[in-house]
């Protein structure tokens, strides 16, 4: 086996790894019609298969409603109950907020400002509101970089602030986009920068820090992702040259191996036996690693899957390279099953519904194709807006998309709800 992924710290070896991924036992009940946090109910970009969202649309076709969004941001829509929540930032007013919309009509119901002043953004493609809101049914949680630090804020479902806690200092490099994760009584947040990084778990009700794990002094952009792999719930974080697994309840390191790139953006997925990491600086990198703590590097390629996260289905990985090439790999070997140039650049992560994948380019073109392991099988290509950097949300047979379009000659961010007429 390659020595690149030798063990750095304590390893807990788990016998008899599962052949398929199982749900996380996080103690949170999620309705099949909701999308409560980043990458959806299963935290892997896989939507409820028992729904029928449209595969074709335009600015006038299959539009249930559309509504203007105050400010700008790249967070995905969070859909829970009767409401849709977005993180957004108004750079002129210097505010970072959570906005709530009516799920049925798109009417804006409220906006709560979490921070005034202190906005931090460097890369022109980034935003000051790139993390996605997490909802546990009682509270909303969001992470913002502000005033050389990263804060976690909790709001009630009516927008009232419950608490706000600084988790670490932060030095801006490209931007900040980590989303919070919910597990049992905790909300878990991460922040990596030259100022030093941290992975922290806070009590959801009080905001009190329950555990913290210090990270290297490197810039990195991944979100903590909790998946059931190799027979147990594991909290994964990639970047800073490491692929790390933690016990989400205690923060104890389960295993940690070198080999990930310094800067990562994508969120980890699993096939139950292996977990997958990718990055784009200082090298292009995609790898499969045993999830049992053995340190085994199953395979590695030089594909540049830097920003859009992957989809795993039935032993295959599906993804779109940043440069606009749809690709399918065998998850056990990394062997490429097929690839197809779509064109354009991609930042949004794809979503899988049943056997259909929705992948949106930065130009607002959504490529709808079958999760076919033999060839690229296109269903439709749909254009909406002029710019799309946020990942779509698909639940309740509706697609929620955040795009920028021209209104009276000026760029305006819009939230669309798409559904079959």
PLY file of the C-alpha trace (Angstrom):
ply
format ascii 1.0
element vertex 421
property float x
property float y
property float z
element edge 420
property int vertex1
property int vertex2
end_header
0.00 0.00 0.00
1.21 3.56 -0.65
2.92 5.11 2.38
1.46 8.59 1.78
-1.36 7.95 4.21
0.61 6.60 7.19
-1.00 7.06 10.58
-0.24 10.26 12.48
-2.28 9.78 15.64
-4.47 7.38 17.59
-6.31 4.92 15.37
-9.46 3.11 16.33
-9.80 0.11 14.02
-13.35 -0.93 13.20
-13.86 -4.46 11.94
-16.21 -5.60 9.17
-16.76 -2.32 7.31
-20.15 -1.94 5.70
-20.56 -2.25 1.97
-23.05 0.59 1.79
-23.49 3.84 3.70
-26.07 3.93 6.49
-27.88 6.92 8.02
-26.31 8.92 10.83
-27.85 8.33 14.26
-27.90 12.01 15.20
-31.14 12.09 17.18
-32.69 14.65 14.82
-35.98 13.88 13.09
-36.03 15.20 9.53
-39.22 15.33 7.49
-38.87 13.82 4.03
-40.07 17.09 2.49
-37.38 19.23 4.18
-33.72 20.15 3.53
-32.45 21.19 6.98
-28.72 21.84 6.44
-25.77 21.83 4.02
-25.94 18.96 1.48
-29.38 17.86 2.64
-30.89 15.39 5.11
-28.19 12.73 4.64
-25.39 15.33 4.44
-24.20 13.95 1.10
-26.14 15.76 -1.63
-28.65 12.91 -1.96
-32.27 14.09 -1.85
-35.36 12.11 -0.92
-35.97 9.83 -3.96
-39.75 9.81 -3.47
-40.38 13.13 -5.19
-40.88 14.46 -8.69
-39.07 17.76 -9.20
-39.05 19.18 -12.73
-36.22 18.29 -15.10
-36.96 21.22 -17.43
-37.48 24.90 -16.63
-36.69 28.47 -17.68
-37.30 31.95 -16.29
-40.98 31.49 -17.15
-41.52 27.71 -17.34
-42.20 25.65 -14.17
-41.63 28.69 -11.92
-43.78 28.43 -8.77
-42.47 31.76 -7.46
-39.39 33.96 -7.45
-38.41 36.66 -5.00
-35.54 39.16 -4.65
-32.91 38.43 -2.02
-31.47 41.36 -0.06
-27.69 41.48 -0.42
-25.60 38.64 -1.84
-24.40 35.24 -0.71
-23.57 31.71 -1.81
-25.34 29.75 0.93
-27.79 27.08 -0.19
-31.48 27.50 0.71
-32.41 25.70 3.92
-36.02 24.47 3.80
-37.83 23.49 6.97
-41.58 23.31 7.54
-43.31 26.34 6.03
-40.15 28.40 5.59
-37.00 28.86 3.50
-33.90 30.35 5.15
-30.87 31.99 3.53
-27.68 33.55 4.84
-26.92 36.82 3.08
-24.59 39.82 3.30
-25.15 43.43 2.27
-21.70 44.86 1.62
-22.96 48.45 1.29
-24.82 48.33 4.62
-22.05 46.06 6.04
-24.45 43.51 7.48
-24.56 39.71 7.65
-28.03 38.28 8.14
-30.41 35.35 8.01
-33.50 35.95 5.88
-36.74 33.94 6.11
-39.20 33.43 3.24
-42.63 31.82 3.08
-42.19 28.41 1.44
-45.53 28.58 -0.39
-45.45 32.14 -1.75
-41.81 33.29 -1.54
-42.80 36.35 0.51
-40.01 37.61 2.75
-41.16 37.27 6.36
-38.22 38.60 8.34
-34.50 39.42 8.30
-32.29 39.24 11.38
-28.90 40.95 11.30
-26.23 38.83 12.98
-23.33 41.27 12.45
-22.99 44.97 11.57
-19.61 46.00 10.17
-16.51 43.84 10.15
-17.23 42.00 6.88
-14.33 39.91 5.55
-14.00 38.92 1.89
-11.00 38.71 -0.43
-11.48 36.52 -3.52
-13.89 38.17 -5.95
-15.73 34.88 -6.39
-16.32 34.53 -2.64
-19.05 36.15 -0.56
-19.43 37.26 3.05
-22.32 34.77 3.42
-21.24 31.46 1.90
-22.09 29.08 4.76
-25.51 27.40 4.79
-27.99 27.71 7.66
-28.62 24.56 9.76
-32.02 23.98 11.40
-32.84 21.47 14.16
-36.56 22.29 14.23
-36.17 24.69 17.16
-33.27 26.96 16.22
-31.29 28.20 13.23
-27.47 28.14 13.26
-25.03 30.00 11.03
-21.27 30.66 10.93
-19.91 34.02 9.79
-16.34 35.33 9.54
-16.41 38.84 10.95
-13.94 41.28 12.51
-10.96 38.88 12.27
-12.85 36.06 13.97
-15.44 33.35 13.30
-18.72 33.35 15.19
-21.58 30.87 15.52
-25.01 32.49 15.90
-28.26 30.82 16.95
-31.70 32.26 16.18
-35.18 31.12 17.09
-37.40 30.15 14.16
-39.07 33.58 14.39
-35.69 35.31 13.94
-35.01 36.24 17.57
-31.35 35.91 18.50
-30.70 33.24 21.12
-26.90 33.36 21.44
-23.67 34.17 19.61
-20.25 32.67 20.35
-16.77 33.38 18.97
-14.94 30.12 18.25
-11.55 31.44 17.08
-9.55 34.23 15.49
-9.57 34.22 11.69
-7.23 35.65 9.06
-8.85 36.02 5.65
-7.10 34.30 2.73
-9.68 33.62 -0.01
-12.87 33.79 2.04
-14.93 31.75 4.50
-17.66 29.26 3.66
-17.88 26.54 6.31
-21.41 25.49 7.29
-22.37 24.23 10.77
-23.34 20.59 11.41
-25.89 19.36 13.93
-25.41 16.18 15.96
-27.54 15.20 18.97
-27.28 18.11 21.47
-24.44 19.82 19.59
-23.84 22.27 16.77
-20.36 21.75 15.31
-18.37 24.42 13.46
-14.94 24.67 11.86
-12.58 27.45 10.80
-9.07 27.09 9.36
-6.72 30.01 8.65
-3.20 31.35 9.14
-4.42 32.62 12.52
-4.87 29.02 13.64
-7.85 26.75 13.16
-10.41 25.08 15.34
-13.10 22.43 15.21
-15.60 23.23 17.96
-18.82 21.74 19.32
-21.28 24.00 21.13
-24.39 23.17 23.09
-27.32 23.94 20.79
-29.43 25.53 23.50
-26.87 27.62 25.41
-23.97 28.15 23.00
-21.55 26.85 25.62
-18.45 25.22 24.14
-18.55 21.49 24.88
-15.30 20.50 23.17
-12.62 22.04 20.93
-9.89 20.61 18.75
-7.06 22.88 17.57
-6.16 22.76 13.88
-2.97 23.68 11.94
-2.28 27.28 10.93
-3.32 26.85 7.31
-6.11 28.33 5.14
-8.89 25.85 4.37
-12.60 26.02 3.55
-14.30 22.68 4.22
-17.36 22.13 6.40
-17.53 19.43 9.10
-19.53 16.49 7.70
-20.96 13.66 9.82
-21.44 10.32 8.06
-21.96 6.71 9.10
-18.93 4.85 7.78
-17.17 1.62 8.76
-19.92 0.86 11.25
-20.05 4.10 13.24
-20.86 7.80 13.06
-17.75 9.80 12.20
-17.14 13.53 11.85
-14.89 14.17 8.85
-12.78 17.20 8.02
-10.29 17.49 5.16
-7.63 20.08 4.43
-4.48 21.51 6.05
-2.70 18.48 4.58
-4.82 16.07 6.66
-7.82 13.79 6.35
-9.27 13.64 9.86
-11.99 11.65 11.60
-13.45 12.55 14.99
-16.04 11.22 17.39
-18.76 13.87 16.87
-19.98 13.62 20.46
-16.63 13.97 22.23
-14.24 15.47 19.66
-11.75 12.64 20.22
-9.60 11.87 17.19
-10.57 8.48 15.75
-7.93 8.57 13.03
-5.94 11.12 11.09
-3.77 10.61 8.02
-1.71 12.93 5.85
-2.27 13.31 2.13
-5.16 15.72 1.65
-4.20 19.03 0.04
-3.67 22.17 2.12
-6.75 23.96 0.78
-9.94 21.96 0.34
-13.52 23.05 -0.30
-15.54 19.90 -1.02
-17.48 17.95 1.59
-16.64 14.30 2.20
-18.90 11.46 1.02
-18.73 7.72 1.74
-19.71 4.40 0.21
-19.81 2.92 3.72
-16.34 1.36 3.47
-14.28 4.25 2.09
-14.40 8.01 2.45
-13.33 10.43 -0.28
-11.41 13.67 -0.20
-10.42 16.11 -2.92
-8.63 19.42 -3.25
-7.02 21.87 -5.63
-4.08 23.53 -3.87
-1.17 23.02 -4.02
-2.08 20.04 -6.21
-5.12 18.54 -7.89
-6.21 15.57 -5.86
-9.02 13.03 -5.48
-8.58 10.02 -3.20
-10.41 7.14 -1.57
-9.33 6.23 1.97
-10.41 3.33 4.16
-12.86 4.59 6.78
-11.85 1.98 9.39
-8.78 3.85 10.63
-6.27 1.50 9.00
-4.69 4.36 7.05
-5.08 2.49 3.79
-5.07 4.67 0.68
-7.39 2.78 -1.67
-6.60 4.99 -4.68
-5.66 8.50 -5.77
-6.03 10.50 -8.99
-5.02 13.98 -10.14
-8.54 15.09 -11.04
-9.34 18.67 -10.03
-12.53 18.36 -7.97
-11.76 21.44 -5.88
-15.08 23.21 -5.21
-18.13 21.08 -6.24
-18.63 18.12 -3.88
-19.17 14.56 -5.07
-22.19 12.24 -5.15
-21.92 8.55 -4.19
-24.45 6.01 -5.48
-24.26 2.21 -5.47
-20.47 1.96 -5.52
-19.84 4.80 -7.95
-18.85 8.44 -7.54
-20.37 11.13 -9.74
-19.03 14.65 -9.93
-18.26 17.65 -12.06
-14.71 18.95 -12.23
-14.36 22.69 -11.67
-13.54 23.04 -15.37
-16.91 21.62 -16.42
-16.28 17.92 -17.05
-18.88 15.48 -15.69
-17.18 12.28 -14.52
-18.03 8.88 -13.05
-15.54 6.77 -11.06
-15.73 3.37 -9.37
-15.58 4.14 -5.65
-13.54 1.02 -4.81
-10.78 1.58 -7.36
-10.97 5.17 -8.63
-11.16 3.83 -12.17
-12.90 6.25 -14.48
-16.14 4.84 -15.94
-16.79 7.81 -18.24
-16.36 11.54 -18.63
-18.19 14.22 -20.62
-17.29 17.86 -21.18
-20.23 20.09 -20.26
-18.53 23.45 -20.67
-18.23 26.41 -18.36
-16.96 26.48 -14.79
-18.67 24.91 -11.77
-18.78 25.95 -8.11
-22.17 24.59 -7.00
-22.35 20.99 -5.78
-24.62 18.54 -7.63
-27.77 17.00 -6.12
-29.05 13.46 -6.71
-32.79 12.68 -6.80
-33.46 8.99 -7.41
-31.21 8.26 -10.38
-31.16 11.83 -11.70
-28.33 14.30 -11.06
-28.73 18.10 -11.17
-25.44 20.01 -11.69
-25.44 23.80 -12.07
-22.66 25.82 -13.72
-21.57 29.33 -12.75
-23.42 30.63 -15.84
-26.73 29.34 -14.44
-26.96 26.30 -16.71
-28.23 23.20 -14.92
-27.27 19.92 -16.57
-29.76 17.19 -15.71
-28.39 13.73 -16.39
-28.89 10.12 -15.37
-26.65 8.50 -12.74
-25.67 6.00 -15.40
-22.44 4.09 -14.72
-21.84 3.24 -18.39
-22.12 6.60 -20.15
-23.22 10.22 -19.82
-26.98 10.22 -20.37
-28.33 13.77 -20.66
-31.95 14.52 -19.83
-32.03 18.32 -20.19
-30.04 21.55 -19.93
-31.82 24.53 -18.36
-30.71 28.17 -18.10
-31.70 30.40 -15.20
-30.06 33.72 -14.34
-26.61 34.97 -15.30
-24.59 33.73 -12.33
-25.08 30.75 -10.01
-22.57 29.91 -7.29
-24.91 28.51 -4.63
-25.79 24.81 -4.65
-29.47 24.06 -5.34
-31.83 22.56 -2.80
-34.35 19.90 -3.89
-37.13 18.78 -1.57
-40.90 18.34 -1.63
-40.76 18.05 -5.45
-39.50 21.63 -5.63
-36.10 23.04 -6.62
-34.87 26.14 -4.78
-32.17 28.02 -6.69
-30.26 31.17 -5.80
-29.09 33.04 -8.90
-28.11 36.54 -10.00
-29.96 38.11 -12.92
-30.27 41.56 -14.47
-33.15 43.70 -13.20
-33.44 47.16 -14.78
-29.84 46.85 -15.92
-28.51 46.03 -12.45
-27.49 42.65 -10.99
-30.08 41.36 -8.52
-29.91 38.15 -6.53
-33.12 36.11 -6.85
-34.46 33.03 -5.10
-36.48 30.76 -7.42
-38.85 27.98 -6.45
-39.28 25.60 -9.38
-41.96 22.94 -9.66
-44.08 21.16 -12.23
-47.04 23.24 -13.33
0 1
1 2
2 3
3 4
4 5
5 6
6 7
7 8
8 9
9 10
10 11
11 12
12 13
13 14
14 15
15 16
16 17
17 18
18 19
19 20
20 21
21 22
22 23
23 24
24 25
25 26
26 27
27 28
28 29
29 30
30 31
31 32
32 33
33 34
34 35
35 36
36 37
37 38
38 39
39 40
40 41
41 42
42 43
43 44
44 45
45 46
46 47
47 48
48 49
49 50
50 51
51 52
52 53
53 54
54 55
55 56
56 57
57 58
58 59
59 60
60 61
61 62
62 63
63 64
64 65
65 66
66 67
67 68
68 69
69 70
70 71
71 72
72 73
73 74
74 75
75 76
76 77
77 78
78 79
79 80
80 81
81 82
82 83
83 84
84 85
85 86
86 87
87 88
88 89
89 90
90 91
91 92
92 93
93 94
94 95
95 96
96 97
97 98
98 99
99 100
100 101
101 102
102 103
103 104
104 105
105 106
106 107
107 108
108 109
109 110
110 111
111 112
112 113
113 114
114 115
115 116
116 117
117 118
118 119
119 120
120 121
121 122
122 123
123 124
124 125
125 126
126 127
127 128
128 129
129 130
130 131
131 132
132 133
133 134
134 135
135 136
136 137
137 138
138 139
139 140
140 141
141 142
142 143
143 144
144 145
145 146
146 147
147 148
148 149
149 150
150 151
151 152
152 153
153 154
154 155
155 156
156 157
157 158
158 159
159 160
160 161
161 162
162 163
163 164
164 165
165 166
166 167
167 168
168 169
169 170
170 171
171 172
172 173
173 174
174 175
175 176
176 177
177 178
178 179
179 180
180 181
181 182
182 183
183 184
184 185
185 186
186 187
187 188
188 189
189 190
190 191
191 192
192 193
193 194
194 195
195 196
196 197
197 198
198 199
199 200
200 201
201 202
202 203
203 204
204 205
205 206
206 207
207 208
208 209
209 210
210 211
211 212
212 213
213 214
214 215
215 216
216 217
217 218
218 219
219 220
220 221
221 222
222 223
223 224
224 225
225 226
226 227
227 228
228 229
229 230
230 231
231 232
232 233
233 234
234 235
235 236
236 237
237 238
238 239
239 240
240 241
241 242
242 243
243 244
244 245
245 246
246 247
247 248
248 249
249 250
250 251
251 252
252 253
253 254
254 255
255 256
256 257
257 258
258 259
259 260
260 261
261 262
262 263
263 264
264 265
265 266
266 267
267 268
268 269
269 270
270 271
271 272
272 273
273 274
274 275
275 276
276 277
277 278
278 279
279 280
280 281
281 282
282 283
283 284
284 285
285 286
286 287
287 288
288 289
289 290
290 291
291 292
292 293
293 294
294 295
295 296
296 297
297 298
298 299
299 300
300 301
301 302
302 303
303 304
304 305
305 306
306 307
307 308
308 309
309 310
310 311
311 312
312 313
313 314
314 315
315 316
316 317
317 318
318 319
319 320
320 321
321 322
322 323
323 324
324 325
325 326
326 327
327 328
328 329
329 330
330 331
331 332
332 333
333 334
334 335
335 336
336 337
337 338
338 339
339 340
340 341
341 342
342 343
343 344
344 345
345 346
346 347
347 348
348 349
349 350
350 351
351 352
352 353
353 354
354 355
355 356
356 357
357 358
358 359
359 360
360 361
361 362
362 363
363 364
364 365
365 366
366 367
367 368
368 369
369 370
370 371
371 372
372 373
373 374
374 375
375 376
376 377
377 378
378 379
379 380
380 381
381 382
382 383
383 384
384 385
385 386
386 387
387 388
388 389
389 390
390 391
391 392
392 393
393 394
394 395
395 396
396 397
397 398
398 399
399 400
400 401
401 402
402 403
403 404
404 405
405 406
406 407
407 408
408 409
409 410
410 411
411 412
412 413
413 414
414 415
415 416
416 417
417 418
418 419
419 420
